[in-house]
Amino acid sequence: MIDIYTPMNLIEDENDNIDVFVKTDEGYIYNVLCINPKNIYWYMDKEELNYMPSGIPGIFVRSLTEDNIRKAIEHYSKSQGYWLKFYGLIGIRESLFSIDSIKTIFYEMNSHINYEFKENIEANEIEYSTPIELIQDIENDSIDIFVKTNEGLKYNITVTTPKNLYYCMDKRQINYLLPDYPKLIVRSLTRTNIEKAIESYLDDYGYWMKVFHLAKNSENVFSLKLLNKMLQEINGENQ
């Protein structure tokens, strides 16, 4: 069952975002954010930014119609609902997604190197998988970056643009993005835009930088088994 929090007649389907509540046959209810790329442009224009600040990632659809949303949710519900669970739980900063849990995961994964968690994190160096100068269309592409911080850690995340999100949908001839790990979004792939976005993602102990890095690079960290365990913990607390 899919419930849309906002009445559809109040939604500007080509430029908006909405909360969608999904009740599954397991008996769980997930709250996921559905959004279209044009709304990213709108937000950046409103805030006079060239990047999307850190925050809860959403499921992208071309336009906010019931058909597009339902098809996207159906796709995200495959594979035992892995991606629906991931995007439905990532905004709940407790259990598996608590800052303490994220820190513990990094301690376990990086016990072989010398580093220190800091509240105020700065990027010491940014490496690009492809030189920015070689990107043909900086408004329609994506790139992997590697961020070395003053903690002594190195993060790997993907940066993309709203136009590239449309391109991915056009390429597959569908009206939603296929399930995938979340990405940092900028208006265009310039060093300045990417650096500004990274600053946002390094706030609050670098919480969102850490989560995006783990989601992209470590399948076992947010495994189906652990997501199911988190669901059971939350369900038990709410009973």
C-alpha positions, 0 to 999 in steps of 0.5 A: 500500500502506498500513501502520498502525504500531500494531495496530488492536486497540490503538487507541481508534478514537474517541480516538487518533492513529497513524502510517500508512506509505503506499507509492505506485506511485512507490516512495516511502514516506510517514509521515503522522499520522492523528488524530481531533478527540476526541484533540485534546480529550484532549491539551488536557485532559491538558496543561491547555491550551486550544490545541494546541501547534505541531507536525507537522499530521496528517490528521483522520478521524472515527474511526481505522478502516482504512476511514476511513484508507484513504478519506482516504489515497485522497483525499489521493493525488489530483492526483498525490499532492500533499496526501499528499506535503505531509503526508508531508514536512512533518515532515521539517525538511530540504530544502524544509522546513528552517528555512534554506529557509523563511528564504530563501523569506521573504527572497525574498517580502519583499525590499521591506520592512524586517524582521529574523529573530529567534529570540525572536519576539513578537506585536505585534498580532493582527487578526481577520477577524471580530470575536470578539464576532460569532462565534455559537458559539466552540466550533464555527467557524474564523477567519482571523487576521493576526499582526504580529510584532517581526520586522516581518512579518505572518502570515495563518493560520486558527484552528479548533476540534475541534468545527468539524472534526467539523462539516466532516465532517458537512456533507460526510457523510464520515468524514475532512477533505478535503485542505487547508492546516493550521490552528491549533487551539484549544478555543474561539475566545477571544482568550486561547486564540488568543494562547496558541496563537500564542506556541507557534507563534512558538517556534524562529524562528516555524518553524511559524507561517511554514510554516502561513502559506506553506501557506495563502497561497503556492501556488508555495512548496510546489508539486508540482514542489518537493515532487517535487524534495525527494523526489528529494533525500531518496531520493538521500541514502538510497541 
